Amino acid sequence: MKQSKVQRLEAAGWKVSGTKEFLGLAEEEAAMIEMKLQLAGALRTERTKRRLTQSQLSGILGSSQSRVAKMELGDPSVSVDLLVRSLFKLGATRLEIAKHVGARSRRRAA
């Protein structure tokens, strides 16, 4: 969020913080959530890079389109293990997955 917007919100009496502070998460919990969201984004990136639809990817994974949609959104019902295995099934290497996980997040709390 732009600093000017933060200043306007705070001047209007709002408290601006991140997800970690809002939910009262420990550092490890916040890191785990961030990693899961990075993996979910990586799955979408790899799928679109290969010009696959969610339905086509679901066929490759032996799953459903709605499950792939949940995976790409980082739904709580989706495990980190499932995301990593799906990336491997798409042909991603360990190094590529590590780069996705290590990339800076573009998501910001509002």
C-alpha positions, 0 to 999 in steps of 0.5 A, a space after each residue: 500500500 502506498 505510504 500516502 494512503 497509509 497516512 490518510 487512513 491513519 489520519 482518519 483514525 484507522 489502524 493500518 497493519 499486516 495480516 500477521 498483526 491482525 491475526 496475532 500470528 507467530 513469525 513461523 505461522 506468518 512465514 508458513 502462510 506466505 510460503 503457501 501463497 507463494 507456492 499457490 502463485 507458482 502453480 498458477 504461473 507454471 500453468 499459464 506458462 505452459 498455456 494450460 487451463 485449470 481443467 487441463 491441469 486437473 486432468 494431468 493431476 487427476 483432480 477436478 477443476 474446482 480443486 485446481 482453483 482452490 490450489 491456485 488461491 491457497 485455500 486452507 484445505 490445500 496442503 503445501 505438500 499437494 502444491 509442491 507435488 503438483 508443481 513437480 508433476 508440471 515439470 518444475 524443478 526444485 530450483 524453480 520452486 525454490 525461486 518462487 518461494 524465495 521471491 518477494 510477495 506482491 500481495 500487501 495487506 489493505 
